[in-house]
Amino acid sequence: MKKQLITCAVAAAMATTSSAAFAQTLDEVMERGFLQCGVTEGVPGFSFPDENNNWTGLEVDFCRGMAAAIFDDPEAVRYTPLTSQVRFESLANGNIDVLSRTTTWTMSRDTDLGITFTGTMFYDGQGFMVREESGVTSATKLSGAAVCIESGTTTELNAADYFATQGMDLSNAVVFVNQDEVVQAYLDGRCDVYTTDSSALAAERSGFPDPEAHMILPEIISKEPLGPSVRSGDTQWFNIAKWTLFAMLNAEELGVTSENVDDMLGSENPSIRRLLGVEGDFGTPIGLSADWAYRIIKHVGNYGQLYAMHVGPDTPINIPRGVNSLWTDGGVMYAPPIR
């Protein structure tokens, strides 16, 4: 009995200490009055600024969802455009609170950089784009081609691995520091091929002067699970970020949208009642109000709404849901239940 009491006391002390330590980021954000979100320098459909520096996109709306959960205000966000080379350092150093920037979740990034991925927002894979006039219809025919690549990304290693396994020559790789330089070099004809995540290829092509003059080849050569990340060691902040995404996915599965969420408050479905904070309190354990998920859905929407709005078939980017469909629709998008 004495040993059990000591163990319980130690556990309670650890919980108290951990709770105090893990509240740091949320406290800082609330005191500041806004969330600092790291985004791309501009990828349509994911994180892209207009002429007035108003940011939109799937990854932007993730940050807006976090702000809605915390402040009941999706506009309580400031955006920091980051290159691939500085994005992880900016997060680890505390210059941003969350990184939501077309970033691939890999083991080394998840274990070596002092950051933690919170989930997969978009399942992607690396592809290749060429000009239609080139006559190339397969990535297996790219040996010796001049290939535009952004440095500091998984793209470089993936391309090297693919060319090596196919017995092809990649000696003409043309490497640039940021995405804008890569795109411009491709448009200027400095390279024959542009390679990056297939979603980014579709996004960039949508803004070309003549999108139909460019073709994305059928081969997908890698797994690129893209998702947001936070600094390691702050469990509370990690949970807020993680469950923001999960709330969006659960809302889509349950049919709760930004348009019907107020009506859904009267639902008899226990899963919907828990999601919206009508039944139980799942916000307090992570430092939020009981209606944290209601705020996300009301102000921002569910995952399906965001996908359709920013990158879906009815947008210029035109990416079918495919593997990013819910598990109930043949995809792999799946969120743990709120219970």
C-alpha positions in Angstrom: 0.0 0.0 0.0 2.8 2.4 0.9 4.5 1.7 -2.4 1.2 2.4 -4.2 0.8 5.7 -2.4 4.3 6.8 -3.3 3.8 5.8 -6.9 0.5 7.8 -7.1 2.2 10.8 -5.5 5.1 10.7 -8.0 2.7 10.4 -10.9 0.6 13.3 -9.6 3.8 15.4 -9.2 4.9 14.5 -12.7 1.5 15.4 -14.1 1.5 18.7 -12.4 5.0 19.5 -13.6 4.3 18.4 -17.1 1.0 20.3 -17.2 2.8 23.5 -16.3 5.6 22.9 -18.8 3.4 21.9 -21.6 1.1 24.9 -21.3 3.9 27.3 -22.5 3.0 27.6 -26.2 -0.7 28.1 -25.7 -0.1 30.7 -22.9 2.3 32.6 -25.2 -0.1 32.5 -28.1 -3.1 33.6 -26.0 -1.0 36.4 -24.4 0.1 37.6 -27.9 -3.4 37.4 -29.2 -2.7 35.5 -32.5 -1.1 32.4 -33.9 2.1 32.6 -35.9 1.8 30.2 -38.8 4.7 29.2 -41.1 3.6 28.8 -44.7 5.1 28.4 -48.2 6.2 31.4 -50.3 3.2 30.7 -52.4 1.7 27.4 -53.7 -1.9 27.8 -55.0 -4.4 25.7 -53.2 -2.2 25.2 -50.2 -0.8 28.5 -49.0 -1.0 31.4 -51.4 -1.2 35.2 -50.9 -3.3 37.6 -53.0 -2.2 41.1 -54.0 -3.3 42.3 -50.6 -1.3 39.6 -48.8 -4.5 37.7 -47.8 -3.5 34.1 -47.5 -5.7 31.2 -48.6 -5.3 27.5 -49.1 -5.7 24.1 -47.4 -2.8 24.5 -45.1 -3.7 28.1 -44.3 -7.1 26.9 -43.2 -5.5 24.5 -40.9 -4.0 27.4 -39.1 -7.2 29.3 -39.2 -8.8 26.3 -37.6 -6.4 26.4 -34.8 -7.0 30.1 -34.3 -10.8 29.4 -34.3 -10.4 26.7 -31.6 -8.3 29.0 -29.4 -9.7 32.5 -30.0 -13.1 31.8 -31.6 -11.6 33.9 -34.4 -10.1 32.3 -37.5 -8.5 35.6 -38.5 -6.3 35.7 -35.4 -3.3 34.4 -37.4 -0.2 35.9 -38.8 1.6 34.2 -41.7 5.4 33.8 -42.1 6.5 32.7 -45.7 9.4 30.3 -45.3 11.8 28.7 -47.8 12.5 24.9 -47.5 15.9 25.7 -46.1 14.8 27.7 -43.1 11.3 26.2 -42.3 12.5 23.7 -39.6 14.9 26.1 -37.9 12.1 28.8 -37.7 9.8 26.3 -36.0 12.4 24.9 -33.6 13.6 28.4 -32.7 10.2 29.6 -31.8 9.8 32.1 -34.6 6.6 30.4 -35.6 4.1 28.4 -33.5 3.1 25.8 -36.1 4.5 24.9 -39.6 1.8 24.3 -42.1 3.8 24.3 -45.3 3.7 21.4 -47.9 6.2 19.5 -45.7 6.8 15.7 -46.0 6.7 13.7 -42.8 9.8 11.6 -42.7 11.5 9.7 -39.8 14.6 11.9 -39.7 12.6 15.1 -39.6 10.3 13.7 -36.9 13.2 12.5 -34.7 16.3 14.7 -35.4 15.0 18.3 -35.7 13.2 19.0 -32.5 9.8 19.0 -34.2 6.9 16.7 -34.2 4.4 16.1 -37.0 0.8 16.2 -35.9 -0.8 14.2 -38.8 -1.2 14.0 -42.5 -3.2 16.7 -44.2 -2.6 15.6 -47.7 -1.2 12.3 -49.1 1.0 13.1 -52.0 3.8 11.7 -54.2 6.5 13.2 -56.3 6.0 13.5 -60.0 7.4 15.1 -63.2 6.1 17.7 -65.5 7.3 18.3 -69.1 6.1 20.4 -72.1 3.6 18.6 -74.3 5.7 19.5 -77.3 8.6 17.4 -75.9 6.8 14.2 -76.9 7.8 12.6 -73.6 5.0 10.5 -72.1 6.9 8.6 -69.3 9.4 9.4 -66.6 11.4 6.4 -67.7 12.4 8.4 -70.8 14.0 11.3 -68.9 17.6 10.1 -68.8 20.0 12.9 -69.5 17.3 15.6 -69.3 17.8 18.9 -67.6 15.7 18.5 -64.4 14.7 21.6 -62.3 14.8 20.7 -58.5 14.4 22.8 -55.3 17.2 22.2 -52.9 16.7 21.3 -49.2 13.7 19.0 -50.0 13.0 15.3 -50.2 12.7 16.0 -54.0 16.4 15.8 -54.5 16.9 12.5 -52.9 13.8 11.0 -54.5 14.9 12.0 -57.9 18.4 10.6 -57.4 17.0 7.3 -56.1 14.5 7.0 -59.0 17.0 7.8 -61.7 19.5 5.4 -60.2 17.1 2.5 -59.9 16.0 3.1 -63.5 19.6 3.2 -64.7 19.1 6.8 -65.9 21.4 9.8 -66.0 20.7 12.7 -63.7 23.9 14.7 -64.3 21.9 17.6 -65.7 20.0 18.4 -62.5 19.5 22.2 -62.1 19.1 23.0 -58.4 17.6 26.2 -57.1 17.1 27.6 -53.6 13.4 28.3 -53.7 10.3 27.2 -55.5 9.7 30.4 -57.5 13.2 30.1 -59.0 12.5 26.5 -60.0 9.2 27.4 -61.7 10.6 30.4 -63.5 13.6 28.4 -64.7 11.3 25.7 -66.1 9.1 28.4 -67.8 12.2 30.1 -69.2 13.3 26.8 -70.8 16.4 26.4 -68.7 15.4 22.8 -68.0 13.3 20.1 -69.7 11.6 18.8 -66.6 10.2 20.1 -63.4 9.9 17.7 -60.5 8.3 18.1 -57.1 5.2 16.9 -55.3 2.5 16.1 -57.9 0.0 18.4 -56.0 2.5 21.3 -56.3 3.0 20.5 -60.0 -0.8 20.8 -60.5 -0.9 24.0 -58.4 1.9 25.7 -60.3 0.6 24.6 -63.7 -2.8 26.2 -63.0 -1.1 29.6 -63.0 1.0 29.1 -66.2 0.2 31.3 -69.2 -0.9 28.1 -71.1 -1.5 25.2 -68.7 -2.5 22.8 -71.4 1.0 23.1 -72.9 2.4 21.2 -70.0 1.8 17.6 -69.0 2.3 15.8 -65.6 3.7 12.4 -66.3 1.9 9.3 -64.9 4.7 8.0 -62.7 4.5 8.8 -58.9 7.9 7.9 -57.5 7.6 8.5 -53.8 5.4 8.7 -50.7 4.9 12.3 -49.6 2.6 12.5 -46.6 2.3 16.3 -46.1 1.3 17.6 -42.7 1.7 20.3 -40.1 4.3 20.1 -37.3 5.0 21.8 -34.0 8.0 22.0 -31.7 8.7 18.8 -29.7 8.1 18.7 -26.0 4.9 20.6 -25.6 2.2 17.9 -25.4 -0.7 20.3 -24.9 0.2 22.3 -28.0 0.8 19.1 -30.0 -2.7 17.9 -29.0 -4.4 21.1 -30.0 -2.8 21.0 -33.5 -3.4 17.2 -33.9 -7.1 17.4 -32.8 -7.7 20.5 -35.0 -7.1 18.2 -38.0 -9.0 15.3 -36.5 -12.0 17.5 -35.8 -12.1 18.5 -39.4 -12.0 14.9 -40.5 -14.5 13.7 -38.0 -16.9 16.5 -39.0 -16.8 15.4 -42.6 -17.4 11.8 -41.7 -20.4 12.8 -39.5 -21.8 15.1 -42.1 -21.3 18.3 -40.1 -20.5 21.3 -42.2 -20.0 25.1 -41.6 -23.5 25.5 -43.1 -25.4 23.0 -40.9 -23.3 23.0 -37.7 -25.8 25.1 -35.7 -28.6 22.7 -36.6 -26.4 19.8 -35.7 -26.2 21.1 -32.1 -29.6 19.5 -31.7 -28.5 16.1 -33.1 -29.3 13.0 -31.1 -26.1 11.3 -32.5 -23.7 10.9 -29.5 -20.6 11.3 -31.8 -21.9 14.6 -33.1 -22.8 15.8 -29.7 -19.4 15.0 -28.4 -17.7 16.7 -31.4 -19.6 19.9 -30.9 -19.3 20.0 -27.1 -22.9 19.5 -26.4 -22.1 16.3 -24.5 -18.9 15.9 -22.5 -16.0 18.3 -22.2 -13.1 17.4 -24.4 -11.6 20.9 -24.6 -10.6 21.5 -21.0 -7.9 18.7 -21.0 -6.1 20.5 -23.8 -6.7 24.1 -22.5 -9.6 25.0 -24.7 -13.3 25.6 -24.3 -15.9 22.7 -24.6 -17.0 24.0 -28.0 -13.5 24.1 -29.5 -14.4 21.8 -32.4 -17.7 23.7 -33.0 -15.7 26.8 -33.5 -13.4 25.2 -36.0 -16.3 23.8 -38.1 -18.4 27.0 -37.9 -15.6 29.4 -38.9 -13.6 27.2 -41.2 -15.4 24.0 -42.2 -14.8 20.3 -42.4 -11.9 18.7 -44.3 -14.1 17.8 -47.3 -15.2 21.4 -47.7 -11.7 22.7 -47.5 -10.4 20.2 -50.1 -13.2 21.0 -52.5 -12.7 24.7 -52.1 -8.9 24.8 -52.5 -7.7 21.9 -54.6 -10.7 19.8 -55.7 -12.0 18.9 -59.2 -14.0 22.2 -59.4 -10.9 24.3 -58.9 -8.2 25.2 -61.5 -5.8 22.8 -59.6 -8.3 19.9 -60.2 -6.9 17.2 -57.9 -9.4 14.3 -57.4 -9.9 13.2 -53.8 -8.4 9.7 -54.5 -6.3 8.5 -51.6 -7.3 11.6 -49.7 -10.9 10.5 -49.5 -12.3 9.4 -46.2 -11.8 5.7 -45.3 -15.5 5.3 -45.7 -15.2 6.3 -49.4 -12.2 4.2 -50.3 -9.4 6.5 -49.1 -7.1 6.5 -46.2 -8.2 9.7 -44.3 -9.1 8.5 -40.9 -9.4 10.3 -37.5 -9.6 8.8 -34.1 -13.0 9.3 -32.4 -13.8 12.0 -29.9 -14.9 10.1 -26.9 
